[in-house]
Amino acid sequence: MSEKNKKYDVIIVGGGHNGLVAAGYLAKAGQSVLVLEKRDMLGGATITEEFVPGFKFSSLANDAGSLSPEVATDLKLHNHGFNIIPTNPLINSLLPDGNHLRIWQDTEKTVEEIAKFSKADAEAYPKFVERMQKVSGIVAKMNEIVPPDLPDLAFFDIKELSALLSPSLNLGWRHIAQVIRLLPMSVSDLLNEWFESDTVKGAIAASAILNTTFGPQEINSTAYTFLQNWSVSNTGLFRSSGQVKGGVGALSEALAKSAQSFGATIMTGAAVAKINISADSVRGVILASGEEILAKAVISATDMRTTFLKLVDPYYLEAKFIKHVKNIKYQGTMARVHLALERLPTFSGMDGDVSEYLSGHIQVSPSVEYIQRASDRIKYGEYSEKPYLDMQIPTLADPSLAPDGKHILSVTVKYMPYKLRDGNWDDLREEIGKLVIDTLSEYAPDLRECVQEQKIITPLEMESVYALPEGSPVHGDMALNQFLWMRPMPGHAQYRGPFEGLYMCSVATHPGCGVTGISGRNAARQLLGDQ
């Protein structure tokens, strides 16, 4: 299809979930919109792929429980096949002695579980949930706003800073003070204030390190990422839950159908080679094929490195701006392993209907110290031989993802550094699979007998295949120097690029933190407000 003689209101570069969200909002507002995706499938990290015939895997993102309810409602996603199947328990934390701790969405059931490990922790848990719900509510409000642009913070910027707090004043200054206090804390320090059991703290702390490089005992931002993950969760707790029927790629399909229903045009297999700049304003894009497509505005749904070091000619950028782009820290530390199973393995200490135990997130995080030791290895360019594992068996909730009687086990493996001191991931690929199976066999002794085939996605492939820079699932580490008005960089936190008509909407922008769709929505609103 040739678009060369047509001029659009907006071209969106990248068909990930935020790009598709932006397309839906803009098309709904009456804009002529073209989405260009270089791969033959939409979704970016939110895709479903059939790596093994008959088995449909959610390649990178596990679920869409963090998707903004407002986005789902505004774009009428349920009219286009988007459906989340509830799962419970929220977490099943496996322990080396064959025991396990289940954390349910129901607080009373969780209290009963925790009491097996600590009566004091069981008593503290409801109070912890109540307090963190209030504090994370402030973070949720901050997620929704467009941050102020504060390139160089000064006294006269106090008014701008107040914009960060104003949506949350009705929650009370005490809780705002708690957010400020927690920002630099480690999640380990936070949990030490509430709980005594290593098992309880390990099960909860794991939710703080999903989108960050750091270990749970490091003082940087893990308490904040813990609250951030809580703030976007669909459970009112520190982890989101539920399986997208058909795999997480069904979300991307629903977003695409929604945008098309409002009039958007979507092209796959259409790699953009250049964003055209003329007289300090955007005029459109040039495809890898050489074809030029004109537009009044362009929204980049790709990461900042790709946008400004590859697609935009650096001739048009100031040296200070380029320096900011180059200084963004990505530091991906995860790999993915997908197992096609002939049958469910038998987990130690679980009898009867195991679907009651295994339909949610399954973790190997027996203590905070275990996770920290796993993270320590990346400081030296090494991968952990005792990794933190976050797993799901999506076929327990949605049997259609595999042939009858068979199952899928999808594993996020941390910590796996993008940059290795010795060796390379192409040669070490099979080591990741072996490490996962060896580790899990300590908890499910017959796992090896159940594995039919496996698919390993290395940190390098997360970049080369799925466009996650350095394997970072959030296009830039969720650290204190890369959030709010500093995300993706100071002076450009309001989704606007350095040229008239250029906008940004990837997860590199505020609020980051996974599959929410908030960045795409906010960028679309900014563009519409500028017209």
C-alpha positions as CSV (number, residue, x, y, z in Angstrom):
1,M,0.0,0.0,0.0
2,S,1.5,3.4,-1.0
3,E,0.8,6.4,1.2
4,K,3.2,8.7,-0.6
5,N,0.6,11.1,-1.9
6,K,-1.4,11.4,1.3
7,K,-0.6,13.7,4.2
8,Y,-1.6,12.6,7.7
9,D,-2.3,14.6,10.8
10,V,-0.2,12.2,12.8
11,I,2.3,9.4,12.1
12,I,3.1,7.1,14.9
13,V,6.5,5.3,14.7
14,G,6.2,1.9,16.4
15,G,3.2,-0.4,17.0
16,G,3.8,-1.2,20.6
17,H,0.9,-0.9,23.1
18,N,1.6,2.8,23.8
19,G,1.8,3.6,20.2
20,L,-1.5,1.9,19.6
21,V,-3.1,3.6,22.6
22,A,-2.0,7.0,21.2
23,A,-3.4,6.1,17.8
24,G,-6.8,5.1,19.3
25,Y,-7.1,8.4,21.2
26,L,-6.1,10.6,18.3
27,A,-8.3,8.8,15.8
28,K,-11.2,9.0,18.2
29,A,-10.6,12.8,18.3
30,G,-10.9,13.0,14.5
31,Q,-7.3,13.0,13.5
32,S,-6.0,11.1,10.5
33,V,-3.5,8.7,11.9
34,L,-1.0,6.3,10.4
35,V,0.8,3.7,12.6
36,L,4.1,2.3,11.2
37,E,5.5,-0.9,12.7
38,K,8.7,-2.5,11.3
39,R,7.9,-6.0,12.4
40,D,5.2,-8.1,10.7
41,M,3.2,-8.2,14.0
42,L,2.0,-5.5,16.3
43,G,2.6,-5.2,20.0
44,G,6.3,-4.7,20.7
45,A,6.8,-6.5,24.0
46,T,3.0,-7.2,24.3
47,I,2.8,-10.0,21.8
48,T,1.8,-13.7,21.7
49,E,4.0,-16.0,19.6
50,E,3.7,-19.7,18.7
51,F,7.3,-20.8,19.3
52,V,6.3,-24.4,19.4
53,P,3.4,-25.6,17.2
54,G,0.1,-25.4,19.1
55,F,1.7,-23.5,22.1
56,K,1.0,-19.8,22.3
57,F,3.4,-17.9,24.5
58,S,3.3,-14.4,25.8
59,S,6.8,-13.6,24.7
60,L,7.9,-10.9,27.1
61,A,5.1,-9.2,29.0
62,N,3.2,-11.7,31.2
63,D,-0.2,-10.0,31.6
64,A,-2.0,-6.7,31.3
65,G,-3.3,-6.3,34.8
66,S,-1.5,-3.0,35.0
67,L,-3.4,-1.6,32.0
68,S,-5.2,1.7,32.9
69,P,-8.9,1.1,33.4
70,E,-9.5,4.5,31.8
71,V,-7.7,3.5,28.7
72,A,-9.6,0.2,28.4
73,T,-12.9,2.1,28.8
74,D,-12.1,5.0,26.6
75,L,-11.0,2.8,23.7
76,K,-13.8,0.2,24.3
77,L,-11.3,-2.6,24.3
78,H,-13.8,-5.2,25.6
79,N,-15.7,-4.7,22.3
80,H,-12.7,-5.9,20.5
81,G,-11.9,-9.1,22.3
82,F,-9.9,-7.9,25.3
83,N,-10.7,-10.1,28.3
84,I,-8.7,-10.7,31.5
85,I,-9.3,-14.0,33.2
86,P,-9.0,-13.6,37.0
87,T,-6.4,-15.7,38.8
88,N,-5.7,-16.4,42.4
89,P,-3.6,-16.7,44.5
90,L,-1.7,-13.6,43.6
91,I,1.7,-15.2,44.5
92,N,2.9,-18.6,45.3
93,S,6.4,-18.3,46.8
94,L,8.2,-21.7,46.6
95,L,10.6,-22.6,49.5
96,P,13.6,-25.0,49.5
97,D,12.1,-27.2,52.2
98,G,9.1,-28.0,50.0
99,N,6.8,-25.6,51.8
100,H,5.3,-22.5,50.1
101,L,3.7,-19.2,51.0
102,R,0.5,-18.2,49.1
103,I,-0.5,-14.6,49.0
104,W,-4.1,-14.2,48.0
105,Q,-6.1,-11.2,46.9
106,D,-8.2,-11.8,50.0
107,T,-6.4,-10.3,53.0
108,E,-7.9,-12.7,55.5
109,K,-6.8,-15.8,53.6
110,T,-3.3,-14.3,53.3
111,V,-3.2,-13.6,57.0
112,E,-3.9,-17.3,57.6
113,E,-1.0,-18.3,55.3
114,I,1.4,-15.8,56.9
115,A,0.5,-17.0,60.4
116,K,2.2,-20.4,59.5
117,F,5.5,-18.5,59.3
118,S,5.0,-15.6,61.8
119,K,2.1,-14.7,64.1
120,A,3.5,-11.1,64.4
121,D,3.6,-10.8,60.6
122,A,0.1,-12.1,60.2
123,E,-1.1,-9.4,62.6
124,A,1.0,-6.7,60.7
125,Y,-0.1,-7.6,57.2
126,P,-3.6,-6.0,57.1
127,K,-2.1,-2.7,58.6
128,F,0.7,-2.9,56.0
129,V,-1.8,-3.3,53.1
130,E,-4.0,-0.4,54.4
131,R,-1.0,2.0,54.7
132,M,0.6,1.1,51.4
133,Q,-2.7,1.4,49.6
134,K,-3.0,4.9,50.7
135,V,0.6,5.8,49.9
136,S,0.5,4.1,46.5
137,G,-2.7,6.0,45.8
138,I,-0.5,9.1,45.7
139,V,1.8,7.5,43.2
140,A,-1.2,6.5,41.1
141,K,-2.3,10.2,41.0
142,M,1.3,11.2,40.0
143,N,1.1,8.6,37.2
144,E,-1.9,10.3,35.7
145,I,-0.5,13.8,35.5
146,V,1.8,15.3,32.9
147,P,5.0,16.2,34.9
148,P,6.3,19.8,34.9
149,D,9.3,20.5,32.7
150,L,12.1,21.3,35.0
151,P,15.4,21.2,33.1
152,D,17.3,23.1,35.8
153,L,15.6,23.1,39.2
154,A,15.5,26.5,40.8
155,F,13.6,28.4,43.5
156,F,11.1,29.8,40.9
157,D,10.2,26.2,39.9
158,I,8.4,25.7,43.2
159,K,5.1,26.4,41.6
160,E,5.8,23.8,38.9
161,L,6.8,21.3,41.6
162,S,3.5,21.9,43.4
163,A,1.8,20.4,40.4
164,L,3.2,17.0,41.4
165,L,1.4,17.2,44.8
166,S,-1.8,19.0,44.0
167,P,-3.7,15.9,42.7
168,S,-2.9,14.1,46.0
169,L,-3.6,16.7,48.6
170,N,-7.0,15.2,49.4
171,L,-5.2,12.1,50.7
172,G,-3.5,14.1,53.4
173,W,0.0,15.5,54.1
174,R,0.9,12.6,56.3
175,H,0.7,10.2,53.3
176,I,2.5,12.6,51.0
177,A,5.3,12.8,53.6
178,Q,5.4,9.0,53.5
179,V,6.0,8.9,49.8
180,I,8.8,11.5,50.1
181,R,10.4,9.4,52.9
182,L,10.1,6.2,50.9
183,L,11.6,7.5,47.6
184,P,15.3,6.7,48.4
185,M,14.6,3.7,50.6
186,S,15.3,0.1,49.7
187,V,12.3,-2.2,49.7
188,S,14.3,-4.3,52.2
189,D,14.4,-1.4,54.7
190,L,10.7,-0.8,54.1
191,L,9.7,-4.4,54.8
192,N,12.0,-4.6,57.8
193,E,9.8,-2.0,59.4
194,W,6.8,-4.2,59.1
195,F,7.8,-7.9,59.1
196,E,10.2,-10.3,60.7
197,S,9.9,-13.5,58.6
198,D,12.5,-13.9,55.8
199,T,9.9,-15.9,53.9
200,V,7.3,-13.2,54.0
201,K,9.7,-10.4,53.1
202,G,11.2,-12.4,50.2
203,A,7.7,-13.1,48.8
204,I,6.7,-9.4,48.9
205,A,10.1,-7.8,48.0
206,A,10.3,-9.6,44.6
207,S,7.6,-7.3,43.3
208,A,9.9,-4.3,43.7
209,I,12.7,-5.4,41.3
210,L,10.7,-6.4,38.1
211,N,11.5,-3.2,36.2
212,T,14.8,-2.1,37.8
213,T,18.4,-3.2,37.8
214,F,18.9,-3.0,41.5
215,G,18.6,-5.6,44.2
216,P,16.1,-5.2,47.1
217,Q,18.7,-4.1,49.6
218,E,20.2,-1.3,47.5
219,I,19.3,2.2,48.4
220,N,18.2,3.8,45.2
221,S,14.5,3.4,44.3
222,T,13.3,-0.1,45.0
223,A,10.8,1.1,47.6
224,Y,9.5,3.5,45.0
225,T,9.3,0.9,42.3
226,F,7.4,-1.3,44.8
227,L,4.9,1.5,45.2
228,Q,4.8,2.2,41.5
229,N,4.0,-1.4,40.7
230,W,1.3,-1.3,43.5
231,S,-0.1,1.9,42.0
232,V,-0.9,0.4,38.6
233,S,-2.0,-3.0,39.9
234,N,-5.6,-4.3,39.2
235,T,-5.7,-6.1,42.5
236,G,-5.2,-3.2,45.0
237,L,-2.0,-5.0,46.0
238,F,1.7,-5.0,45.1
239,R,1.2,-7.3,42.0
240,S,-1.2,-7.2,39.2
241,S,-3.0,-10.5,38.3
242,G,-5.1,-12.2,35.7
243,Q,-4.4,-13.8,32.3
244,V,-5.3,-12.1,29.1
245,K,-7.5,-14.6,27.2
246,G,-5.5,-15.6,24.1
247,G,-2.2,-14.4,25.5
248,V,-1.0,-10.8,26.1
249,G,-0.9,-10.3,22.3
250,A,-4.7,-10.2,22.4
251,L,-4.4,-6.8,24.1
252,S,-2.4,-5.5,21.2
253,E,-4.9,-6.9,18.7
254,A,-7.7,-5.2,20.6
255,L,-5.9,-1.9,20.6
256,A,-5.3,-2.2,16.9
257,K,-8.9,-3.0,16.2
258,S,-10.0,-0.1,18.4
259,A,-7.8,2.4,16.6
260,Q,-8.9,1.1,13.2
261,S,-12.6,1.4,14.3
262,F,-12.0,5.1,14.9
263,G,-10.4,5.4,11.5
264,A,-6.6,4.9,12.1
265,T,-4.5,3.2,9.4
266,I,-1.9,0.6,10.5
267,M,1.0,-0.7,8.4
268,T,3.2,-3.6,9.5
269,G,6.5,-4.5,7.8
270,A,7.1,-0.7,7.5
271,A,10.4,0.2,9.0
272,V,11.0,3.9,9.4
273,A,14.5,5.0,8.4
274,K,14.2,8.7,9.2
275,I,12.0,11.3,10.9
276,N,12.1,14.3,8.5
277,I,12.9,17.7,10.0
278,S,12.5,20.9,8.1
279,A,12.9,24.5,9.5
280,D,12.9,23.1,13.1
281,S,9.6,21.3,12.6
282,V,8.5,17.8,11.6
283,R,7.3,17.2,8.1
284,G,6.9,13.4,8.2
285,V,9.0,10.2,7.8
286,I,11.0,8.3,5.3
287,L,10.6,4.5,5.2
288,A,13.5,2.1,4.8
289,S,12.1,1.5,1.3
290,G,12.8,5.2,0.5
291,E,9.2,6.2,0.4
292,E,8.3,9.5,2.1
293,I,5.1,10.0,4.0
294,L,4.1,13.5,5.1
295,A,2.5,14.4,8.4
296,K,1.8,17.5,10.5
297,A,3.1,15.6,13.6
298,V,5.1,12.5,14.4
299,I,4.9,10.5,17.7
300,S,7.8,8.2,18.4
301,A,6.7,5.1,20.3
302,T,10.3,3.8,20.3
303,D,13.0,4.4,22.9
304,M,15.0,7.6,23.1
305,R,18.2,6.1,21.7
306,T,16.5,4.9,18.6
307,T,14.4,8.1,18.2
308,F,17.2,10.6,18.6
309,L,20.4,8.8,17.7
310,K,19.0,6.9,14.7
311,L,15.8,8.3,13.3
312,V,16.5,12.1,13.8
313,D,19.6,13.6,12.1
314,P,21.9,14.7,14.9
315,Y,22.6,17.9,12.9
316,Y,19.3,19.3,14.3
317,L,20.0,18.4,17.9
318,E,21.9,20.4,20.5
319,A,25.0,18.8,22.1
320,K,23.4,19.0,25.5
321,F,20.4,17.2,24.3
322,I,22.4,14.4,22.7
323,K,24.4,14.1,26.0
324,H,21.1,13.6,27.9
325,V,20.0,10.9,25.5
326,K,23.4,9.1,25.7
327,N,23.3,9.3,29.6
328,I,20.0,7.4,29.9
329,K,20.7,4.2,31.9
330,Y,19.0,1.1,30.5
331,Q,20.8,-1.8,32.1
332,G,18.5,-4.7,31.3
333,T,18.9,-7.7,33.6
334,M,16.4,-10.3,32.6
335,A,15.9,-13.2,30.2
336,R,12.8,-15.2,29.3
337,V,12.5,-19.0,29.1
338,H,9.3,-20.6,27.8
339,L,8.7,-24.3,28.3
340,A,6.2,-26.4,26.4
341,L,5.1,-29.1,28.8
342,E,3.7,-32.5,28.1
343,R,1.9,-32.3,31.5
344,L,2.0,-30.3,34.7
345,P,5.1,-31.1,36.9
346,T,4.5,-32.1,40.5
347,F,5.6,-29.4,42.9
348,S,6.8,-30.5,46.3
349,G,4.3,-29.9,49.1
350,M,1.3,-29.5,46.8
351,D,-1.5,-32.1,46.7
352,G,-5.0,-32.1,45.2
353,D,-6.1,-29.5,42.7
354,V,-2.8,-27.7,42.0
355,S,-4.5,-25.1,39.8
356,E,-5.6,-23.6,43.1
357,Y,-2.0,-23.0,44.0
358,L,-0.4,-22.3,40.6
359,S,-2.7,-20.2,38.5
360,G,-1.1,-16.8,39.6
361,H,2.5,-15.8,39.8
362,I,4.9,-18.4,41.0
363,Q,8.2,-17.2,42.6
364,V,11.6,-18.5,43.6
365,S,12.4,-15.7,46.1
366,P,12.7,-17.4,49.5
367,S,14.3,-14.4,51.1
368,V,15.4,-10.8,50.5
369,E,19.0,-12.0,50.9
370,Y,18.5,-14.7,48.1
371,I,17.3,-12.0,45.7
372,Q,20.1,-9.6,46.6
373,R,22.8,-12.3,46.1
374,A,21.3,-13.0,42.7
375,S,21.6,-9.3,41.8
376,D,25.1,-8.8,43.2
377,R,26.6,-10.9,40.3
378,I,25.6,-8.4,37.6
379,K,27.9,-5.8,39.2
380,Y,30.8,-7.9,37.9
381,G,29.2,-8.7,34.5
382,E,28.2,-12.2,35.6
383,Y,24.9,-13.9,35.7
384,S,23.3,-15.4,38.8
385,E,23.6,-19.1,39.2
386,K,20.9,-18.9,41.9
387,P,18.4,-16.7,40.0
388,Y,15.2,-15.1,41.1
389,L,12.5,-16.6,39.0
390,D,9.0,-15.2,38.3
391,M,6.8,-17.7,36.5
392,Q,3.3,-18.3,35.2
393,I,1.4,-21.3,33.9
394,P,-1.1,-19.4,31.8
395,T,-2.8,-22.6,30.5
396,L,-4.3,-23.2,33.9
397,A,-6.6,-20.2,33.4
398,D,-6.7,-20.4,29.6
399,P,-6.4,-24.0,28.2
400,S,-6.7,-22.7,24.6
401,L,-3.0,-21.6,24.7
402,A,-1.8,-25.2,24.3
403,P,-3.0,-28.6,22.9
404,D,-5.4,-30.6,25.1
405,G,-3.8,-31.7,28.3
406,K,-0.6,-29.8,27.7
407,H,0.7,-26.7,29.4
408,I,3.0,-23.7,29.1
409,L,5.4,-22.5,31.7
410,S,6.8,-19.0,31.1
411,V,9.7,-17.8,33.2
412,T,11.3,-14.4,33.8
413,V,14.9,-15.0,34.9
414,K,16.9,-12.4,36.9
415,Y,19.6,-11.4,37.1
416,M,21.0,-11.8,33.6
417,P,23.2,-8.7,32.6
418,Y,23.0,-7.4,29.1
419,K,26.7,-6.9,29.1
420,L,28.7,-10.0,30.1
421,R,32.3,-9.7,31.3
422,D,33.2,-13.0,29.8
423,G,31.5,-14.9,26.9
424,N,28.4,-13.9,25.0
425,W,24.7,-14.7,25.2
426,D,24.7,-16.4,21.8
427,D,27.1,-19.1,23.2
428,L,25.5,-19.1,26.6
429,R,21.9,-19.3,25.5
430,E,21.5,-23.0,26.5
431,E,23.0,-22.2,29.8
432,I,20.0,-20.1,30.7
433,G,17.6,-22.9,29.9
434,K,19.6,-25.4,31.9
435,L,19.9,-23.0,34.8
436,V,16.1,-22.5,34.9
437,I,15.3,-26.2,34.7
438,D,18.0,-27.1,37.3
439,T,16.7,-24.4,39.7
440,L,13.0,-25.4,39.2
441,S,13.8,-29.1,39.6
442,E,14.6,-28.4,43.2
443,Y,10.9,-27.5,43.7
444,A,9.4,-29.7,41.0
445,P,11.6,-32.9,40.8
446,D,9.9,-34.3,37.7
447,L,10.1,-31.1,35.6
448,R,12.6,-32.5,33.2
449,E,10.3,-35.4,32.3
450,C,7.5,-32.9,31.4
451,V,9.5,-30.6,29.1
452,Q,8.7,-31.1,25.4
453,E,10.5,-28.1,24.0
454,Q,11.9,-24.8,25.2
455,K,12.4,-21.3,23.8
456,I,15.0,-19.0,25.3
457,I,15.0,-15.2,24.8
458,T,18.4,-13.7,25.8
459,P,18.9,-10.1,26.8
460,L,20.5,-9.5,23.4
461,E,17.4,-10.7,21.6
462,M,15.2,-8.5,23.7
463,E,17.1,-5.6,22.0
464,S,17.6,-7.0,18.5
465,V,14.2,-8.7,18.0
466,Y,11.8,-6.8,20.4
467,A,13.5,-3.3,20.3
468,L,14.1,-3.2,24.1
469,P,17.3,-1.2,24.4
470,E,19.9,-3.2,26.4
471,G,17.0,-5.6,27.2
472,S,15.3,-3.0,29.4
473,P,11.6,-3.7,29.5
474,V,10.8,0.0,30.4
475,H,13.3,1.7,28.0
476,G,15.3,3.1,30.8
477,D,15.8,2.0,34.4
478,M,13.2,3.0,36.9
479,A,15.7,4.9,39.2
480,L,15.5,8.1,41.2
481,N,17.3,10.1,38.5
482,Q,15.0,8.8,35.7
483,F,11.4,9.4,36.9
484,L,8.8,12.1,37.0
485,W,10.2,15.3,35.4
486,M,13.5,13.5,34.7
487,R,11.9,10.9,32.5
488,P,12.9,10.4,29.8
489,M,15.2,13.5,30.3
490,P,15.0,16.9,32.0
491,G,13.2,19.5,29.9
492,H,11.3,16.9,27.9
493,A,9.0,15.2,30.4
494,Q,5.8,16.5,28.8
495,Y,5.9,14.1,25.8
496,R,7.2,16.8,23.5
497,G,10.4,16.5,21.5
498,P,12.8,19.3,20.7
499,F,11.1,20.2,17.5
500,E,7.6,21.5,16.7
501,G,5.3,18.5,15.9
502,L,7.5,15.8,17.4
503,Y,6.2,13.8,20.4
504,M,7.2,10.8,22.4
505,C,4.9,8.1,23.9
506,S,7.0,5.0,24.6
507,V,7.4,3.5,28.1
508,A,10.6,5.6,28.2
509,T,8.3,8.5,29.2
510,H,6.5,9.1,32.5
511,P,5.3,7.0,34.2
512,G,7.2,4.1,32.7
513,C,6.4,0.9,34.7
514,G,5.1,-1.6,32.3
515,V,1.9,-2.2,30.3
516,T,-0.3,0.7,31.5
517,G,-1.0,2.6,28.3
518,I,-0.8,5.9,30.3
519,S,2.2,7.2,28.2
520,G,0.3,6.7,25.0
521,R,-2.8,8.4,26.4
522,N,-0.9,11.4,27.8
523,A,1.1,12.0,24.7
524,A,-2.1,12.0,22.6
525,R,-3.7,14.5,24.9
526,Q,-0.7,16.7,24.8
527,L,-0.7,16.7,21.0
528,L,-4.4,17.5,20.9
529,G,-4.0,20.3,23.5
530,D,-1.2,21.9,21.4
531,Q,-3.4,22.3,18.3
